Amino acid sequence: MRTVYALLCLLGTLWPLSWLWPWLAEHGFDLPLLARQAFAAPIAGFAWADVLVSGIAVIVLMAVEGRRLGMRRWWLPLLGLSVGVSLALPWFLWLRERHLAMRPPLATR
């Protein structure tokens, strides 16, 4: 699964940024324009609401699961939210898989 999560990190970075880079090249770092265009149509508002709620869910998952498992640096994938949930979630899942693989196996009874 770590390979799958690593590939999703790559895809989750490159695909969203492939949409953002041309826009930035044309408009620069114009946040008010970005916000107006992002919510210009009802379907865009629907998509952003979905992404924002998903982002909050990912933050809660990382905090709860990371602490529950005693993961060091569980918070590091929060930096991935600067790209999007598409990077942050698979990054966290990759770290989680790595953490679980490094734990000693449970004793069988």
C-alpha positions in Angstrom: 0.0 0.0 0.0 2.9 2.4 0.6 3.7 2.3 -3.1 0.0 3.1 -3.9 0.0 6.0 -1.5 3.3 7.3 -2.8 1.9 7.3 -6.4 -1.3 9.0 -5.1 0.9 11.7 -3.5 2.6 12.3 -6.8 -0.7 12.4 -8.7 -2.3 14.5 -6.0 0.4 17.1 -6.4 1.0 17.2 -10.1 -2.6 17.0 -11.3 -4.0 19.9 -9.2 -1.0 22.0 -9.8 -1.2 21.4 -13.5 -4.5 23.4 -13.3 -3.1 26.1 -11.0 0.2 26.9 -12.8 -1.4 28.2 -16.1 -3.8 30.3 -14.1 -1.0 31.8 -12.0 1.0 32.5 -15.2 -1.9 34.4 -16.6 -3.2 36.2 -13.4 -0.4 36.1 -10.9 -1.1 35.7 -7.2 -4.4 37.5 -7.3 -6.3 35.9 -4.4 -9.5 38.0 -4.7 -9.8 37.0 -8.4 -9.1 33.4 -7.5 -11.9 33.4 -4.9 -14.3 35.1 -7.3 -13.6 32.6 -10.1 -13.6 29.6 -7.8 -17.1 30.4 -6.7 -18.4 31.8 -10.0 -20.9 29.0 -10.6 -23.1 27.0 -8.2 -21.4 23.8 -9.2 -18.0 25.3 -8.4 -19.4 26.3 -4.9 -20.6 22.7 -4.5 -17.1 21.3 -5.4 -15.3 23.8 -3.0 -17.7 23.0 -0.2 -17.0 19.3 -0.7 -13.2 19.9 -0.7 -13.3 22.1 2.4 -15.3 19.6 4.5 -13.0 16.8 3.2 -10.1 18.9 4.3 -11.5 19.3 7.8 -12.2 15.6 8.0 -8.6 14.9 7.0 -7.2 17.2 9.6 -9.3 15.5 12.3 -8.3 12.0 11.0 -4.6 13.0 11.1 -4.7 14.4 14.6 -6.8 11.6 16.1 -5.2 8.6 14.3 -1.7 10.0 14.5 -1.9 10.5 18.3 -3.7 7.2 18.8 -0.9 5.3 17.1 1.9 7.4 18.6 3.1 8.5 15.3 6.0 11.0 15.3 5.5 13.9 12.9 1.8 13.0 12.2 1.3 16.7 11.5 3.8 16.9 8.7 1.2 16.0 5.9 -0.8 19.1 7.1 1.8 21.0 5.0 0.4 19.1 2.0 -2.9 21.0 2.4 -1.0 23.9 0.7 -1.5 21.8 -2.5 -4.7 20.1 -1.4 -6.4 17.2 0.3 -5.2 15.2 -2.8 -1.7 15.4 -1.4 -2.2 15.6 2.4 -4.4 12.4 2.7 -2.2 10.0 0.8 0.9 11.5 2.5 -0.6 10.8 5.9 -1.7 7.3 4.9 1.8 6.6 3.6 3.3 7.7 6.9 0.7 5.7 8.8 1.6 2.5 6.8 5.3 3.1 7.4 4.7 3.6 11.1 2.6 0.4 11.3 5.2 -1.6 9.4 7.9 -0.5 11.9 6.0 -1.6 15.0 6.8 -4.9 16.5 4.2 -7.6 15.8 1.6 -8.3 18.4 2.2 -11.4 20.4 -0.3 -14.2 19.6 -2.1 -15.8 22.4 
